[in-house]
């Protein structure tokens, strides 16, 4: 799928549950750790796009569907604190 916007490396504070699932964490959350992620917004093959988060070590991944690039970037700003200028535009 074409990539519309990319952040090659972004550190996120996450907590990992015993079952291996993970979520964003707040400072002081027991068992939390800083993990480097690649964030990309890709075409979904239809009318929307996906915000894909993949840890650089390949152990963690998640995606979220959005109707538009702007919605995906707004979510990333709210959830991850990503500033608009951090996104690298791509040819996708």
N, C-alpha and C positions, 0 to 999 in steps of 0.2 A: 504494500500500500504506500502511496506517496506520503512523505512527511511534510507537513505544512510549517511546523515550528519545532525548535529543538533546544534543549539545554543539556549539553553533554554530561555535566556532572553537577549535582546539587545535593548537599548534605541534608538529610531529614532525620529528625529524632523519632525513632519508632520503638514500639514495645512488641515483643514476640510472645505469643501465648504458647503453652505447652504443646498444643496440637499443631504448631507451626504457623498458624495464621498470624498476621501482623496488622498493626494499625499505627497511626500517628500518635505520638505521646507528648505529654507536657514535661517540662523540666521537673525532676524529682519523681517521675513515675518509676516504681520499682522494676528493675530488669530492662529499662530502656537503654538504647544505644544510638549513637550517630551512625548512619549508614549512607554511603554515597549512592545516589540514584541517577539514572539517565531519564529525563522527561522528554517525551515527544508527543506531538499532536499529529495524528495520521488520519488520512481519509478512511472512512469505514466501508467504502465500496458502494455506498448508497448516498443518502442525503445528509449525513452527519459526519462526525469525526470522533476519534477516540483519543483520550489523554492516556498515554501508556507510561507507566512508571516501572522501571526495571533496575534492580540494584546492580551496581557494577560488578559484583562478585557472582551475579546470576542466581542467587538464592531466593530472592524475593521479587514478586511482580504483581501488578494490578493494572486494571484499565477501567476507565469510566467513559460512557457514551455521552455526547453532547450534540445538539442540533447545529451548532456553529463553532467556528474557531474562536470567536469572541467569548462565547459561553465557556468553552474549555479554558481559555486564558483567565477568565474571571474566577472560575473555580480554583485554578492553580494559585491565583493571587490570594484568595480567601483561605484555602486549605494549607498551602505551603509557603505563603509569603513571597511568592514570585512577583517581581516587578516586570512591567511590560517590556522594558528595554533589555531584560535578560534573555528573552527569546531570540534565537538566531533564526532568521527567515531562511527557508530552503526553496529549492526549485519545485517541490511537490505540489 
